[in-house]
């Protein structure tokens, strides 16, 4: 609640300016009407009741116009791909959804998964009717050794009720049935995820990724804002050479806004700039007969 109030106050100057402009336009039309009718409508047009009513209408329109955005999307320069930031429940988005999981693909963790308010728990509860063993069965059909440790970034996809889920290994299971992750794990898992979706998965026009590595098993030296920016940059970097999806949605749960003190207006500006000004370096072919020579940069575009 306090976070939303701060965002409204951030637009306070714009709200006041638009309200004053609206009142000015209203009074201009009243004056024109009064002049055109030689004062014939003054009793009604200049009444306090009409002024209050018009002020309420104008204020409502101004507040709607200046409502803080919770969804914003930008197109990558010279490409047909979009990146969207969206506040809400990741499960409500269309298309496929990335679900973080530990390197043993353990869907129970000694009962800890059921206790946690996690994406994995919601997947089991809402799509597998609370039957974690059913999810484990689907996973076992995709990998050879279910509970053996797998590399960070390993990705498999399962489908339930017509929705595709990418199970992404981004953490390591510890002996106490908890998980841990590092910044390197976070970055590596992102890189491998985009490559998997682009080259090995079925075509998905929309892919949603939540703020992985920021809640359970979270990385202590990376905050939510940094995580969002790293997801954006890693996606753009891979998109330079691979077509991942028509749209990638970064889903931010409403609780994360205040917990992480996320400045959505700052994220909006960062995303807009990143989509338009990323660098592409083109190398020329190596001269024939000089296989050990370094490639020469042919061009750089921003």
SEZA-615028 format. One line per 10 residues: number of its first residue (from 1); their letters; for each residue x, y, z of N, C-alpha, C. Coordinates in Angstrom, 3 decimals. Layout:
BEGIN
NUM	A	X:Y:Z:X:Y:Z:X:Y:Z | ... $
***
This chain:
BEGIN
1	XXXXXXXXXX	0.832:-1.199:0.000:0.000:0.000:0.000:0.870:1.252:0.000 | 1.891:1.268:0.867:2.776:2.422:0.940:3.554:2.591:-0.353 | 3.918:1.433:-0.953:4.666:1.499:-2.211:3.822:2.147:-3.304 | 2.544:1.745:-3.424:1.666:2.316:-4.442:1.463:3.806:-4.223 | 1.371:4.216:-2.940:1.210:5.638:-2.630:2.433:6.428:-3.084 | 3.615:5.852:-2.883:4.854:6.519:-3.317:4.854:6.722:-4.827 | 4.381:5.729:-5.552:4.370:5.841:-7.007:3.351:6.887:-7.474 | 2.229:6.998:-6.781:1.277:8.059:-7.099:1.903:9.422:-6.827 | 2.581:9.553:-5.687:3.206:10.827:-5.333:4.314:11.198:-6.313 | 4.937:10.167:-6.902:5.991:10.423:-7.883:5.424:11.187:-9.079 $
11	XXXXXXXXXX	4.145:10.957:-9.402:3.490:11.634:-10.522:2.672:12.842:-10.073 | 2.935:13.324:-8.854:2.106:14.379:-8.270:2.118:15.646:-9.128 | 3.305:16.057:-9.584:3.401:17.288:-10.379:2.617:17.165:-11.672 | 2.693:16.017:-12.297:1.966:15.806:-13.544:0.464:15.800:-13.303 | 0.038:15.229:-12.171:-1.387:15.201:-11.829:-1.920:16.621:-11.634 | -1.176:17.435:-10.887:-1.592:18.819:-10.643:-1.648:19.599:-11.950 | -0.615:19.445:-12.787:-0.563:20.188:-14.054:-1.725:19.802:-14.960 | -2.015:18.503:-15.049:-3.118:18.049:-15.907:-4.469:18.502:-15.361 | -4.609:18.519:-14.022:-5.871:18.946:-13.420:-6.114:20.431:-13.687 | -5.076:21.244:-13.509:-5.209:22.683:-13.757:-5.524:22.936:-15.227 $
21	XXXXXXXXXX	-4.871:22.188:-16.120:-5.142:22.331:-17.548:-6.587:21.958:-17.864 | -7.066:20.875:-17.247:-8.443:20.450:-17.469:-9.456:21.483:-16.997 | -9.212:22.047:-15.816:-10.111:23.093:-15.290:-10.089:24.308:-16.208 | -8.893:24.641:-16.691:-8.769:25.789:-17.590:-9.556:25.589:-18.877 | -9.477:24.365:-19.443:-10.229:24.078:-20.666:-11.733:24.107:-20.408 | -12.136:23.568:-19.250:-13.556:23.584:-18.892:-14.064:25.015:-18.817 | -13.315:25.863:-18.157:-13.762:27.259:-17.987:-13.729:28.012:-19.312 | -12.794:27.619:-20.207:-12.753:28.244:-21.520:-14.029:27.949:-22.296 | -14.488:26.697:-22.242:-15.714:26.336:-22.943:-16.931:27.011:-22.311 | -16.923:27.154:-20.979:-18.014:27.863:-20.301:-18.059:29.315:-20.762 $
31	XXXXXXXXXX	-16.883:29.949:-20.837:-16.813:31.352:-21.255:-17.270:31.519:-22.692 | -16.858:30.571:-23.568:-17.294:30.649:-24.970:-18.806:30.492:-25.057 | -19.358:29.544:-24.279:-20.806:29.341:-24.286:-21.549:30.548:-23.755 | -20.986:31.163:-22.711:-21.614:32.345:-22.127:-21.611:33.500:-23.121 | -20.483:33.679:-23.813:-20.381:34.769:-24.797:-21.318:34.534:-25.968 | -21.408:33.258:-26.405:-22.233:32.945:-27.572:-23.718:33.122:-27.299 | -24.107:32.985:-26.050:-25.539:33.080:-25.714:-25.865:34.366:-24.975 | -24.898:35.284:-24.986:-25.108:36.559:-24.280:-25.491:36.351:-22.819 | -24.846:35.341:-22.198:-25.089:35.081:-20.782:-26.307:34.232:-20.505 | -26.895:33.687:-21.563:-28.127:32.925:-21.405:-27.939:31.624:-20.628 $
41	XXXXXXXXXX	-26.723:31.076:-20.625:-26.515:29.801:-19.931:-25.757:29.983:-18.618 | -25.530:31.217:-18.225:-24.698:31.461:-17.050:-25.268:30.845:-15.774 | -26.571:30.869:-15.640:-27.172:30.336:-14.417:-26.803:28.879:-14.203 | -26.764:28.135:-15.310:-26.407:26.720:-15.221:-24.897:26.501:-15.344 | -24.299:27.101:-16.396:-22.898:26.824:-16.716:-21.947:27.317:-15.634 | -22.307:28.397:-14.947:-21.407:28.959:-13.941:-21.853:28.633:-12.511 | -22.687:27.609:-12.394:-23.145:27.210:-11.055:-22.056:26.407:-10.349 | -22.039:26.491:-9.024:-21.043:25.775:-8.231:-21.200:24.257:-8.373 | -22.440:23.811:-8.576:-22.708:22.376:-8.697:-22.074:21.808:-9.963 | -22.203:22.527:-11.089:-21.596:22.067:-12.331:-20.077:22.090:-12.214 $
51	XXXXXXXXXX	-19.568:23.138:-11.560:-18.109:23.247:-11.402:-17.559:22.065:-10.586 | -18.249:21.713:-9.493:-17.807:20.583:-8.656:-17.902:19.277:-9.441 | -19.016:19.113:-10.165:-19.201:17.894:-10.959:-18.104:17.776:-12.018 | -17.833:18.866:-12.726:-16.796:18.864:-13.765:-15.426:18.600:-13.160 | -15.178:19.160:-11.982:-13.886:18.967:-11.320:-13.671:17.500:-10.969 | -14.737:16.841:-10.508:-14.629:15.410:-10.164:-14.338:14.587:-11.416 | -15.036:14.894:-12.512:-14.811:14.182:-13.772:-13.384:14.392:-14.265 | -12.936:15.635:-14.223:-11.579:15.959:-14.685:-10.538:15.266:-13.818 | -10.741:15.284:-12.497:-9.787:14.633:-11.593:-9.725:13.130:-11.853 | -10.877:12.520:-12.094:-10.913:11.077:-12.385:-10.119:10.754:-13.649 $
61	XXXXXXXXXX	-10.347:11.567:-14.699:-9.625:11.357:-15.959:-8.124:11.541:-15.758 | -7.741:12.550:-14.979:-6.324:12.838:-14.727:-5.666:11.690:-13.962 | -6.368:11.158:-12.947:-5.812:10.051:-12.160:-5.635:8.796:-13.008 | -6.606:8.526:-13.885:-6.484:7.369:-14.786:-5.308:7.568:-15.733 | -5.177:8.785:-16.271:-4.090:9.093:-17.202:-2.719:8.940:-16.543 | -2.622:9.305:-15.280:-1.327:9.290:-14.582:-1.157:8.087:-13.651 | -2.022:7.085:-13.821:-1.895:5.877:-12.997:-0.540:5.227:-13.246 | 0.205:4.905:-12.179:1.521:4.269:-12.361:1.396:2.975:-13.154 | 2.269:2.812:-14.137:2.212:1.632:-15.000:2.685:0.383:-14.256 | 2.000:-0.710:-14.495:2.434:-2.000:-13.960:2.793:-2.966:-15.092 $
71	XXXXXXXXXX	2.592:-2.502:-16.320:2.966:-3.291:-17.494:3.605:-2.346:-18.510 | 4.792:-2.690:-18.987:5.391:-1.923:-20.075:6.230:-2.848:-20.934 | 6.191:-2.586:-22.237:6.816:-3.485:-23.209:7.542:-2.666:-24.265 | 8.716:-3.179:-24.686:9.491:-2.507:-25.724:10.028:-3.529:-26.716 | 10.131:-3.097:-27.971:10.626:-3.939:-29.058:12.139:-3.812:-29.161 | 12.795:-4.947:-29.347:14.235:-4.916:-29.558:14.542:-4.278:-30.906 | 15.514:-3.402:-30.910:15.880:-2.693:-32.133:16.218:-3.672:-33.261 | 15.626:-3.432:-34.428:15.888:-4.210:-35.640:15.445:-5.666:-35.524 | 14.611:-5.980:-34.573:14.110:-7.348:-34.415:12.599:-7.320:-34.195 | 11.987:-8.491:-34.295:10.540:-8.593:-34.084:10.218:-9.165:-32.705 $
81	XXXXXXXXXX	11.109:-8.977:-31.766:10.950:-9.532:-30.422:10.693:-8.419:-29.415 | 9.905:-8.746:-28.391:9.563:-7.780:-27.359:9.989:-8.298:-25.983 | 10.325:-7.359:-25.117:10.526:-7.672:-23.698:9.487:-6.885:-22.920 | 8.792:-7.580:-22.033:7.723:-6.940:-21.257:7.975:-7.137:-19.770 | 7.749:-6.087:-19.004:7.760:-6.164:-17.540:6.310:-6.133:-17.088 | 5.928:-7.082:-16.248:4.517:-7.162:-15.844:4.413:-7.534:-14.372 | 3.691:-6.728:-13.629:3.448:-7.005:-12.210:2.200:-7.860:-12.092 | 2.311:-8.982:-11.393:1.156:-9.854:-11.219:1.571:-11.290:-10.992 | 0.618:-12.181:-11.133:0.848:-13.609:-10.957:1.391:-14.192:-12.252 | 2.584:-14.765:-12.199:3.223:-15.308:-13.403:2.374:-16.389:-14.060 $
91	XXXXXXXXXX	1.587:-17.114:-13.275:0.777:-18.199:-13.813:-0.387:-17.686:-14.662 | -0.722:-16.421:-14.525:-1.842:-15.865:-15.286:-1.449:-15.427:-16.691 | -0.155:-15.403:-16.968:0.290:-14.978:-18.295:0.082:-16.091:-19.317 | -0.137:-15.699:-20.552:-0.256:-16.692:-21.626:1.120:-17.253:-21.948 | 1.154:-18.355:-22.687:2.426:-18.937:-23.091:3.050:-19.803:-22.014 | 4.344:-20.057:-22.154:5.069:-20.943:-21.241:5.613:-20.182:-20.044 | 6.013:-20.940:-19.016:6.474:-20.340:-17.762:7.712:-21.064:-17.256 | 8.715:-20.289:-16.833:9.939:-20.838:-16.263:9.742:-21.088:-14.774 | 10.063:-22.288:-14.313:9.960:-22.650:-12.902:11.358:-23.049:-12.401 | 11.924:-22.334:-11.442:13.242:-22.717:-10.913:13.158:-23.988:-10.082 $
101	XXXXXXXXXX	14.203:-24.813:-10.151:14.219:-26.063:-9.396:15.669:-26.387:-9.029 | 15.852:-27.267:-8.039:17.191:-27.619:-7.583:17.844:-28.643:-8.508 | 19.150:-28.839:-8.336:19.919:-29.684:-9.256:19.627:-31.177:-9.127 | 18.843:-31.594:-8.127:18.428:-32.988:-8.006:17.002:-33.195:-8.542 | 16.381:-32.141:-9.011:14.984:-32.181:-9.440:14.119:-32.792:-8.342 | 14.462:-32.458:-7.102:13.711:-32.941:-5.940:12.507:-32.029:-5.742 | 11.309:-32.560:-5.950:10.097:-31.747:-5.872:9.489:-31.755:-4.477 | 10.165:-32.377:-3.524:9.663:-32.429:-2.157:10.574:-31.696:-1.182 | 11.886:-31.977:-1.261:12.867:-31.416:-0.338:12.453:-31.671:1.108 | 12.057:-32.919:1.375:11.681:-33.293:2.733:10.450:-32.573:3.242 $
111	XXXXXXXXXX	9.580:-32.175:2.362:8.358:-31.470:2.757:8.489:-29.964:2.735 | 9.684:-29.444:2.476:9.889:-27.993:2.474:9.180:-27.294:1.321 | 9.020:-27.988:0.193:8.344:-27.380:-0.955:6.890:-27.064:-0.620 | 6.231:-27.984:0.081:4.834:-27.758:0.453:4.681:-26.598:1.424 | 5.697:-26.367:2.252:5.623:-25.298:3.250:5.878:-23.923:2.644 | 6.594:-23.901:1.531:7.022:-22.627:0.958:5.991:-22.066:-0.017 | 5.882:-20.743:-0.060:5.035:-20.082:-1.045:5.887:-19.836:-2.287 | 6.134:-20.914:-3.010:7.036:-20.847:-4.153:6.298:-21.174:-5.437 | 6.953:-20.869:-6.566:6.375:-21.204:-7.866:6.244:-22.717:-8.029 | 7.229:-23.437:-7.510:7.189:-24.897:-7.611:5.999:-25.458:-6.838 $
121	XXXXXXXXXX	5.746:-24.916:-5.669:4.607:-25.351:-4.867:3.289:-25.041:-5.589 | 3.228:-23.860:-6.212:2.003:-23.489:-6.917:1.790:-24.366:-8.138 | 2.884:-24.732:-8.813:2.779:-25.639:-9.952:2.172:-26.975:-9.524 | 2.667:-27.501:-8.395:2.171:-28.787:-7.897:0.715:-28.669:-7.451 | 0.418:-27.594:-6.746:-0.925:-27.416:-6.180:-1.988:-27.198:-7.248 | -1.714:-26.319:-8.203:-2.736:-25.912:-9.155:-2.767:-26.757:-10.431 | -1.632:-27.341:-10.812:-1.603:-28.079:-12.066:-1.454:-29.591:-11.872 | -1.021:-29.997:-10.674:-0.874:-31.429:-10.397:-1.734:-31.867:-9.211 | -2.741:-31.036:-8.904:-3.714:-31.363:-7.857:-3.037:-31.720:-6.528 | -1.899:-31.107:-6.258:-1.185:-31.353:-5.015:-0.390:-32.642:-4.996 $
131	XXXXXXXXXX	-0.343:-33.349:-6.119:0.356:-34.637:-6.201:1.784:-34.408:-6.715 | 2.721:-34.210:-5.802:4.100:-33.966:-6.212:4.699:-35.159:-6.936 | 4.207:-36.358:-6.621:4.737:-37.556:-7.275:4.389:-37.586:-8.763 | 3.287:-36.926:-9.133:2.926:-36.869:-10.544:3.904:-35.982:-11.315 | 4.310:-34.883:-10.689:5.326:-34.035:-11.308:6.647:-34.792:-11.409 | 6.997:-35.534:-10.357:8.231:-36.322:-10.362:8.210:-37.347:-11.498 | 7.044:-37.915:-11.774:6.920:-38.883:-12.873:7.172:-38.204:-14.215 | 6.597:-37.021:-14.400:6.817:-36.294:-15.650:8.288:-35.941:-15.832 | 8.937:-35.575:-14.729:10.356:-35.224:-14.797:11.189:-36.452:-15.150 | 10.863:-37.596:-14.541:11.636:-38.823:-14.770:11.589:-39.274:-16.224 $
141	XXXXXXXXXX	10.548:-38.872:-16.940:10.439:-39.228:-18.344:11.354:-38.380:-19.228 | 11.877:-37.283:-18.629:12.714:-36.359:-19.397:14.198:-36.527:-19.113 | 14.551:-37.081:-17.948:15.953:-37.225:-17.572:16.233:-38.658:-17.152 | 17.500:-39.051:-17.244:17.876:-40.436:-16.951:17.899:-40.750:-15.469 | 18.526:-39.859:-14.693:18.683:-40.105:-13.253:17.985:-38.986:-12.501 | 16.855:-39.339:-11.890:15.989:-38.318:-11.301:16.647:-37.564:-10.162 | 17.242:-38.261:-9.210:17.756:-37.585:-8.022:19.274:-37.406:-8.036 | 19.919:-37.656:-9.156:21.353:-37.379:-9.272:21.545:-35.898:-9.565 | 22.628:-35.318:-9.084:22.837:-33.888:-9.340:23.045:-33.599:-10.827 | 22.402:-32.554:-11.302:22.532:-32.129:-12.689:23.176:-30.744:-12.731 $
151	XXXXXXXXXX	23.730:-30.414:-13.878:24.437:-29.147:-14.025:23.483:-27.962:-13.888 | 24.028:-26.868:-13.333:23.278:-25.616:-13.304:22.940:-25.220:-14.740 | 21.711:-24.808:-14.955:21.260:-24.417:-16.285:20.567:-25.523:-17.045 | 20.625:-26.755:-16.499:19.885:-27.848:-17.138:18.398:-27.489:-17.182 | 17.792:-27.644:-18.329:16.392:-27.254:-18.510:15.618:-28.395:-19.151 | 14.479:-28.714:-18.580:13.563:-29.660:-19.202:12.185:-29.022:-19.253 | 11.355:-29.523:-20.134:10.007:-28.955:-20.211:8.956:-30.023:-19.964 | 7.971:-29.642:-19.188:6.823:-30.516:-18.948:5.571:-29.738:-19.337 | 4.546:-30.457:-19.683:3.292:-29.819:-20.095:2.149:-30.379:-19.283 | 1.335:-29.483:-18.768:0.189:-29.895:-17.965:-0.961:-28.934:-18.234 $
161	XXXXXXXXXX	-2.132:-29.499:-18.512:-3.331:-28.703:-18.791:-3.100:-27.687:-19.906 | -2.336:-28.101:-20.918:-2.120:-27.242:-22.067:-1.091:-26.153:-21.878 | -0.405:-26.128:-20.737:0.597:-25.092:-20.483:1.971:-25.735:-20.350 | 2.972:-25.125:-20.995:4.336:-25.632:-20.956:5.112:-24.957:-19.834 | 5.842:-25.769:-19.067:6.682:-25.253:-17.986:8.129:-25.656:-18.249 | 9.026:-24.677:-18.175:10.447:-24.954:-18.276:11.011:-25.074:-16.864 | 11.429:-26.264:-16.491:12.030:-26.463:-15.177:13.521:-26.190:-15.309 | 13.965:-25.116:-14.669:15.335:-24.632:-14.821:16.136:-24.862:-13.541 | 17.227:-25.605:-13.650:18.101:-25.827:-12.491:18.907:-24.560:-12.234 | 18.614:-23.893:-11.111:19.337:-22.663:-10.775:19.893:-22.693:-9.355 $
171	XXXXXXXXXX	19.759:-23.843:-8.671:20.234:-23.935:-7.284:20.720:-25.350:-6.993 | 21.471:-25.468:-5.903:22.011:-26.769:-5.497:21.345:-27.215:-4.190 | 20.972:-28.475:-4.147:20.350:-29.037:-2.949:21.417:-29.315:-1.889 | 21.127:-28.903:-0.657:22.044:-29.156:0.461:21.556:-30.355:1.267 | 22.373:-30.812:2.198:22.038:-32.021:2.956:20.844:-31.823:3.889 | 20.535:-30.591:4.243:19.407:-30.332:5.137:18.105:-30.093:4.371 | 18.065:-30.556:3.101:16.877:-30.415:2.252:16.512:-28.961:1.978 | 17.513:-28.117:1.997:17.342:-26.745:1.555:18.225:-26.525:0.338 | 18.116:-25.355:-0.273:18.874:-25.100:-1.495:19.708:-23.843:-1.341 | 20.752:-23.754:-2.142:21.585:-22.565:-2.166:21.956:-22.251:-3.608 $
181	XXXXXXXXXX	22.275:-20.988:-3.847:22.630:-20.569:-5.187:23.645:-19.440:-5.096 | 24.332:-19.184:-6.191:25.329:-18.120:-6.242:25.044:-17.228:-7.447 | 25.739:-16.110:-7.511:25.576:-15.218:-8.663:25.963:-15.935:-9.947 | 27.044:-16.710:-9.893:27.458:-17.478:-11.075:26.369:-18.457:-11.507 | 25.727:-19.124:-10.527:24.635:-20.044:-10.841:23.493:-19.302:-11.535 | 23.184:-18.136:-11.035:22.101:-17.318:-11.581:22.387:-16.934:-13.030 | 23.570:-16.417:-13.294:23.924:-15.970:-14.640:24.037:-17.137:-15.615 | 24.642:-18.233:-15.157:24.802:-19.399:-16.022:23.456:-20.019:-16.368 | 22.577:-20.090:-15.386:21.255:-20.683:-15.638:20.472:-19.865:-16.658 | 20.589:-18.541:-16.609:19.905:-17.692:-17.587:20.425:-17.945:-18.994 $
191	XXXXXXXXXX	21.747:-17.958:-19.120:22.357:-18.158:-20.432:21.928:-19.493:-21.047 | 21.969:-20.550:-20.245:21.600:-21.875:-20.754:20.104:-21.973:-21.031 | 19.299:-21.284:-20.250:17.852:-21.299:-20.461:17.495:-20.746:-21.825 | 18.021:-19.558:-22.153:17.681:-18.932:-23.440:18.142:-19.806:-24.607 | 19.330:-20.397:-24.479:19.842:-21.254:-25.546:18.952:-22.484:-25.730 | 18.523:-23.070:-24.605:17.646:-24.244:-24.677:16.329:-23.889:-25.365 | 15.707:-22.782:-24.953:14.416:-22.407:-25.533:14.560:-22.139:-27.025 | 15.652:-21.484:-27.403:15.845:-21.121:-28.806:16.147:-22.322:-29.688 | 16.908:-23.292:-29.185:17.417:-24.370:-30.033:16.782:-25.736:-29.805 | 16.254:-25.989:-28.616:15.819:-27.347:-28.302:14.339:-27.503:-27.980 $
201	XXXXXXXXXX	13.670:-26.446:-27.654:12.267:-26.573:-27.259:11.354:-26.346:-28.454 | 10.077:-26.685:-28.262:9.084:-26.359:-29.268:8.891:-24.852:-29.299 | 8.422:-24.326:-30.393:8.281:-22.889:-30.552:7.230:-22.328:-29.605 | 7.628:-21.361:-28.787:6.694:-20.687:-27.885:6.742:-19.192:-28.166 | 5.602:-18.615:-28.496:5.587:-17.196:-28.839:5.773:-16.311:-27.614 | 5.354:-16.806:-26.446:5.478:-16.023:-25.217:6.114:-16.885:-24.131 | 7.155:-16.367:-23.495:7.816:-17.054:-22.391:7.858:-16.116:-21.199 | 7.374:-16.572:-20.047:7.401:-15.779:-18.817:8.465:-16.319:-17.886 | 9.275:-15.403:-17.344:10.266:-15.790:-16.347:10.035:-14.960:-15.089 | 9.937:-15.596:-13.934:9.777:-14.854:-12.678:11.145:-14.368:-12.191 $
211	XXXXXXXXXX	11.162:-13.737:-11.036:12.438:-13.286:-10.460:13.103:-14.467:-9.768 | 13.789:-15.294:-10.539:14.438:-16.474:-9.979:15.619:-16.052:-9.109 | 15.941:-16.903:-8.139:17.098:-16.714:-7.244:16.943:-15.531:-6.299 | 15.710:-15.062:-6.085:15.521:-13.913:-5.192:14.663:-14.236:-3.973 | 14.074:-15.436:-3.913:13.248:-15.799:-2.763:13.877:-16.970:-2.016 | 13.318:-18.170:-2.134:13.866:-19.335:-1.449:15.185:-19.732:-2.121 | 16.231:-19.912:-1.313:17.544:-20.188:-1.864:18.135:-18.960:-2.523 | 17.669:-17.784:-2.100:18.062:-16.547:-2.758:19.545:-16.244:-2.571 | 20.062:-15.470:-3.500:21.443:-15.041:-3.450:21.514:-13.792:-2.585 | 22.374:-13.798:-1.595:22.414:-12.693:-0.645:23.008:-11.415:-1.229 $
221	XXXXXXXXXX	23.855:-11.535:-2.244:24.517:-10.347:-2.783:23.979:-9.926:-4.149 | 22.714:-10.234:-4.412:22.048:-9.721:-5.605:20.601:-9.401:-5.241 | 20.191:-8.153:-5.472:18.828:-7.773:-5.101:17.885:-7.936:-6.288 | 16.611:-7.687:-6.056:15.599:-7.939:-7.079:15.773:-7.021:-8.292 | 16.118:-5.765:-8.049:16.312:-4.840:-9.166:17.461:-5.298:-10.057 | 18.562:-5.711:-9.432:19.703:-6.213:-10.201:19.316:-7.470:-10.969 | 18.527:-8.348:-10.337:18.095:-9.576:-11.005:17.288:-9.259:-12.263 | 16.395:-8.283:-12.170:15.587:-7.886:-13.330:16.487:-7.398:-14.461 | 17.451:-6.550:-14.123:18.336:-5.984:-15.144:19.212:-7.064:-15.780 | 19.651:-8.023:-14.978:20.478:-9.108:-15.519:19.665:-10.006:-16.445 $
231	XXXXXXXXXX	18.403:-10.244:-16.104:17.537:-11.041:-16.981:17.371:-10.328:-18.319 | 17.137:-9.022:-18.267:16.986:-8.233:-19.495:18.240:-8.321:-20.355 | 19.393:-8.085:-19.735:20.640:-8.044:-20.494:21.020:-9.414:-21.052 | 20.782:-10.473:-20.273:21.123:-11.809:-20.761:20.227:-12.207:-21.928 | 18.945:-11.842:-21.855:18.019:-12.157:-22.940:18.411:-11.410:-24.213 | 18.726:-10.129:-24.077:19.131:-9.338:-25.238:20.422:-9.885:-25.833 | 21.371:-10.240:-24.982:22.652:-10.748:-25.464:22.468:-12.015:-26.292 | 21.625:-12.943:-25.811:21.380:-14.181:-26.566:20.564:-13.900:-27.821 | 19.663:-12.926:-27.745:18.799:-12.609:-28.892:19.572:-12.013:-30.060 | 20.793:-11.583:-29.820:21.602:-11.050:-30.923:21.867:-12.117:-31.981 $
241	XXXXXXXXXX	21.935:-13.376:-31.537:22.274:-14.458:-32.470:21.204:-15.540:-32.569 | 20.274:-15.581:-31.600:19.253:-16.614:-31.592:17.867:-15.997:-31.428 | 16.870:-16.627:-32.044:15.493:-16.172:-31.891:14.842:-16.995:-30.780 | 14.689:-16.401:-29.619:14.211:-17.137:-28.448:12.689:-17.233:-28.441 | 12.028:-16.100:-28.510:10.561:-16.066:-28.482:10.100:-14.709:-28.994 | 8.844:-14.643:-29.416:8.305:-13.361:-29.868:8.257:-12.354:-28.724 | 7.934:-12.853:-27.527:7.873:-11.968:-26.360:8.380:-12.691:-25.125 | 9.222:-12.006:-24.377:9.666:-12.514:-23.074:9.103:-11.597:-21.996 | 8.369:-12.194:-21.052:7.757:-11.418:-19.967:8.522:-11.678:-18.679 | 8.983:-10.615:-18.054:9.560:-10.716:-16.713:8.433:-10.428:-15.730 $
251	XXXXXXXXXX	8.045:-11.447:-14.972:6.910:-11.318:-14.061:7.387:-10.952:-12.658 | 6.843:-9.871:-12.128:7.174:-9.418:-10.778:5.948:-9.595:-9.899 | 6.068:-10.411:-8.870:4.936:-10.572:-7.961:4.736:-9.283:-7.167 | 3.484:-8.863:-6.942:3.235:-7.613:-6.199:3.965:-7.538:-4.866 | 4.118:-8.661:-4.168:4.826:-8.644:-2.885:6.294:-8.271:-3.045 | 6.861:-8.582:-4.221:8.272:-8.282:-4.447:8.524:-6.796:-4.635 | 7.511:-6.041:-5.038:7.693:-4.610:-5.253:8.158:-3.910:-3.987 | 7.429:-4.171:-2.891:7.786:-3.508:-1.637:8.947:-4.204:-0.948 | 8.990:-5.550:-0.994:10.095:-6.272:-0.374:11.433:-5.850:-0.957 | 11.454:-5.697:-2.273:12.696:-5.341:-2.947:12.840:-3.855:-3.204 $
261	XXXXXXXXXX	11.827:-3.068:-2.767:11.846:-1.624:-3.001:12.146:-1.331:-4.475 | 11.448:-2.037:-5.357:11.693:-1.929:-6.793:11.090:-0.631:-7.330 | 11.910:0.145:-8.001:11.460:1.369:-8.646:11.072:1.034:-10.091 | 9.789:0.827:-10.336:9.340:0.411:-11.661:9.612:1.468:-12.726 | 9.585:2.734:-12.326:9.862:3.800:-13.289:11.318:3.746:-13.744 | 12.205:3.416:-12.827:13.616:3.242:-13.185:13.786:2.028:-14.089 | 13.103:0.924:-13.761:13.169:-0.281:-14.576:12.614:-0.007:-15.976 | 11.556:0.774:-16.044:10.956:1.151:-17.327:11.984:1.853:-18.209 | 12.679:2.829:-17.645:13.679:3.576:-18.397:14.846:2.677:-18.802 | 15.258:1.788:-17.898:16.361:0.881:-18.190:16.001:-0.051:-19.342 $
271	XXXXXXXXXX	14.784:-0.604:-19.309:14.348:-1.523:-20.358:14.256:-0.810:-21.695 | 13.678:0.378:-21.690:13.537:1.148:-22.932:14.904:1.428:-23.557 | 15.844:1.857:-22.732:17.189:2.166:-23.227:17.889:0.906:-23.727 | 17.780:-0.184:-22.952:18.479:-1.422:-23.297:17.984:-2.003:-24.616 | 16.669:-1.906:-24.871:16.112:-2.462:-26.098:16.518:-1.667:-27.342 | 16.866:-0.396:-27.155:17.191:0.449:-28.291:18.690:0.643:-28.509 | 19.493:0.423:-27.476:20.906:0.816:-27.563:21.885:-0.313:-27.267 | 21.473:-1.554:-27.429:22.418:-2.643:-27.208:23.418:-2.700:-28.365 | 24.591:-3.230:-28.061:25.691:-3.243:-29.026:25.747:-4.570:-29.772 | 25.978:-4.507:-31.069:26.211:-5.695:-31.889:27.579:-5.550:-32.553 $
281	XXXXXXXXXX	28.467:-6.481:-32.258:29.812:-6.459:-32.840:29.886:-7.509:-33.945 | 30.304:-7.085:-35.136:30.440:-7.982:-36.285:31.918:-8.172:-36.610 | 32.346:-9.424:-36.701:33.735:-9.726:-37.015:33.855:-10.116:-38.485 | 34.934:-9.685:-39.107:35.200:-10.079:-40.487:35.828:-11.463:-40.499 | 35.787:-12.149:-41.653:36.379:-13.474:-41.771:37.889:-13.398:-41.607 | 38.472:-14.461:-41.029:39.920:-14.512:-40.885:40.574:-14.668:-42.257 | 41.696:-14.003:-42.453:42.404:-14.154:-43.738:42.793:-15.608:-43.968 | 42.647:-16.063:-45.200:42.970:-17.449:-45.533:44.449:-17.728:-45.275 | 44.726:-18.856:-44.626:46.099:-19.224:-44.327:46.616:-18.657:-43.029 | 45.771:-17.906:-42.306:46.184:-17.320:-41.027:45.202:-17.753:-39.943 $
291	XXXXXXXXXX	45.135:-19.060:-39.753:44.138:-19.614:-38.833:44.401:-19.211:-37.395 | 45.641:-18.879:-37.066:45.959:-18.529:-35.689:45.803:-17.041:-35.417 | 45.468:-16.284:-36.424:45.330:-14.840:-36.233:43.988:-14.525:-35.598 | 43.956:-13.398:-34.919:42.719:-12.978:-34.255:41.744:-12.425:-35.284 | 40.460:-12.592:-34.995:39.454:-12.012:-35.870:39.501:-10.490:-35.781 | 39.149:-9.845:-36.886:39.150:-8.389:-36.932:37.730:-7.884:-36.831 | 37.507:-6.905:-35.958:36.177:-6.332:-35.815:35.818:-5.563:-37.082 | 34.713:-5.968:-37.693:34.288:-5.337:-38.925:33.425:-4.118:-38.662 | 32.517:-4.243:-37.692:31.642:-3.128:-37.376:31.030:-3.286:-36.003 | 30.626:-2.178:-35.417:29.906:-2.162:-34.149:28.696:-1.269:-34.323 $
301	XX	27.526:-1.764:-34.008:26.308:-0.967:-34.110:25.623:-0.885:-32.767 | 25.036:0.245:-32.498:24.299:0.459:-31.250:22.913:0.991:-31.553 $
***
